[in-house]
Amino acid sequence: MQAQRAMEFELKGQVMKPMEVLRSATMVNADLLAVDGNPLQSLRVFQNPANLQAIVKGGVFVKRTL
């Protein structure tokens, strides 16, 4: 699933600004994403699952590696 989501971000990045891609990913799906890297410079940061440091959804940590 992670690989498909990363590809989705990259495809959206071809027609949307990076900030718009991030908003679309977090407005409904997550409250907070912490990544190792700057997704505003490259959405490819999401292609490596190791870059995804934390996910908070509904105020609860779904993934926490920090």
Backbone bond lengths (Angstrom), bond angles and torsions (degrees), N, CA, C in turn:
res aa  C-N    CA-C-N  psi(-1)  N-CA   C-N-CA  omega(-1)  CA-C   N-CA-C  phi
1 M - - - 1.461 - - 1.526 111.00 -
2 Q 1.327 116.50 -40.12 1.458 120.83 -179.04 1.526 111.45 -59.13
3 A 1.329 117.24 -40.98 1.462 121.00 -179.33 1.523 111.00 -63.56
4 Q 1.330 117.76 -40.17 1.463 120.79 179.17 1.531 110.69 -66.74
5 R 1.337 116.03 -38.93 1.471 119.82 179.85 1.533 109.86 -65.06
6 A 1.328 117.22 -42.13 1.462 120.76 178.76 1.527 110.57 -62.21
7 M 1.327 116.83 -41.63 1.458 120.85 178.44 1.525 110.35 -65.89
8 E 1.324 117.00 -37.78 1.468 121.02 177.07 1.525 110.41 -60.52
9 F 1.331 117.10 -44.27 1.464 120.93 179.13 1.526 110.44 -61.30
10 E 1.319 116.44 -43.40 1.455 120.09 -179.18 1.527 111.36 -64.97
11 L 1.331 117.18 -41.78 1.467 120.68 178.11 1.527 111.04 -64.95
12 K 1.320 116.78 -44.33 1.461 119.66 177.66 1.519 110.86 -62.11
13 G 1.332 115.92 -34.28 1.457 120.72 179.68 1.517 113.65 -63.98
14 Q 1.328 117.38 -16.99 1.461 120.94 177.69 1.525 111.81 -76.11
15 V 1.339 116.35 -21.68 1.464 119.14 -177.57 1.537 112.85 -122.99
16 M 1.330 116.33 -8.92 1.460 120.79 -179.08 1.527 109.53 -125.70
17 K 1.315 116.00 156.80 1.461 120.85 173.53 1.528 108.32 -71.40
18 P 1.342 117.78 150.62 1.470 120.13 -179.66 1.531 113.78 -51.93
19 M 1.317 118.34 -40.67 1.462 120.38 -179.69 1.521 110.78 -64.30
20 E 1.330 117.80 -36.76 1.464 121.00 178.09 1.528 110.62 -66.51
21 V 1.334 116.99 -38.21 1.466 120.85 177.40 1.526 109.82 -63.37
22 L 1.333 116.57 -44.90 1.461 120.31 179.89 1.526 111.43 -63.66
23 R 1.325 116.50 -41.33 1.473 119.23 177.66 1.525 111.04 -62.37
24 S 1.322 116.45 -43.52 1.460 119.05 -178.73 1.529 110.97 -64.91
25 A 1.312 116.96 -29.83 1.467 120.35 -179.52 1.515 112.54 -79.06
26 T 1.322 117.10 -28.16 1.463 119.19 -173.01 1.522 114.72 -106.96
27 M 1.317 119.23 -18.36 1.464 120.20 -176.83 1.523 112.18 -62.31
28 V 1.315 117.51 -37.39 1.456 121.33 -177.60 1.529 110.95 -110.51
29 N 1.311 116.77 -38.16 1.460 121.38 -169.55 1.521 115.46 -84.94
30 A 1.319 119.16 -30.95 1.472 120.54 -175.40 1.516 109.24 -153.51
31 D 1.317 115.53 153.14 1.456 120.66 175.89 1.523 111.24 -85.42
32 L 1.337 116.26 -33.47 1.458 120.98 -176.34 1.517 109.82 -153.42
33 L 1.324 115.68 134.03 1.457 122.28 171.55 1.517 107.16 -121.49
34 A 1.318 117.63 127.81 1.465 122.23 174.83 1.520 107.10 -111.79
35 V 1.327 115.77 120.15 1.462 120.20 -178.05 1.512 110.67 -122.53
36 D 1.333 114.91 153.04 1.449 121.75 173.72 1.521 106.83 -90.35
37 G 1.322 116.11 100.28 1.458 121.81 -176.21 1.518 109.04 134.18
38 N 1.316 115.28 174.94 1.453 120.57 -178.47 1.527 109.71 -113.02
39 P 1.334 118.00 99.92 1.464 120.06 -178.42 1.526 113.13 -67.23
40 L 1.313 117.95 -14.87 1.467 119.43 176.20 1.527 110.48 -74.48
41 Q 1.324 116.59 -21.82 1.465 120.57 176.22 1.519 111.27 -91.31
42 S 1.344 116.74 -35.79 1.458 120.93 179.86 1.524 110.46 -155.20
43 L 1.314 116.19 120.04 1.457 120.65 178.06 1.526 111.73 -72.54
44 R 1.324 117.13 -8.10 1.459 121.14 178.06 1.523 112.09 -65.71
45 V 1.322 116.93 -13.30 1.462 120.31 177.57 1.532 110.49 -56.85
46 F 1.322 117.66 -26.49 1.459 122.23 -179.13 1.533 112.97 -80.09
47 Q 1.328 117.92 -11.50 1.462 120.39 -178.52 1.520 112.62 -72.08
48 N 1.321 117.22 -24.74 1.460 120.57 178.95 1.528 108.18 -102.59
49 P 1.331 118.38 111.35 1.471 120.56 -178.46 1.524 113.60 -57.00
50 A 1.330 117.35 -24.75 1.463 120.29 178.83 1.525 111.56 -66.45
51 N 1.326 117.74 -21.73 1.465 121.03 178.29 1.522 112.89 -75.23
52 L 1.318 117.41 -20.10 1.461 121.75 -179.88 1.526 108.31 -83.05
53 Q 1.319 115.74 101.75 1.460 121.97 -172.77 1.527 113.25 -85.00
54 A 1.325 117.76 -36.25 1.468 120.20 -178.22 1.519 110.28 -156.51
55 I 1.329 114.58 145.93 1.463 122.65 173.20 1.524 106.69 -130.06
56 V 1.332 115.40 127.67 1.459 120.93 175.03 1.524 106.98 -118.68
57 K 1.325 116.27 123.51 1.464 121.19 179.72 1.523 108.13 -130.54
58 G 1.311 116.04 126.15 1.456 120.05 -178.73 1.517 112.92 61.66
59 G 1.337 115.44 28.89 1.456 120.14 179.58 1.519 114.55 78.27
60 V 1.345 117.05 7.42 1.464 121.82 -178.64 1.525 108.50 -119.64
61 F 1.339 115.47 135.00 1.459 119.03 176.33 1.529 109.85 -67.97
62 V 1.331 115.69 121.73 1.445 121.75 175.29 1.527 109.03 -90.75
63 K 1.328 115.39 -39.21 1.460 122.16 174.97 1.512 106.29 -137.74
64 R 1.317 115.44 133.81 1.464 119.16 179.98 1.516 108.80 -141.88
65 T 1.327 115.26 115.06 1.456 119.46 176.42 1.524 111.07 -124.84
66 L 1.321 116.24 1.53 1.468 119.96 -178.66 1.510 110.57 -75.25
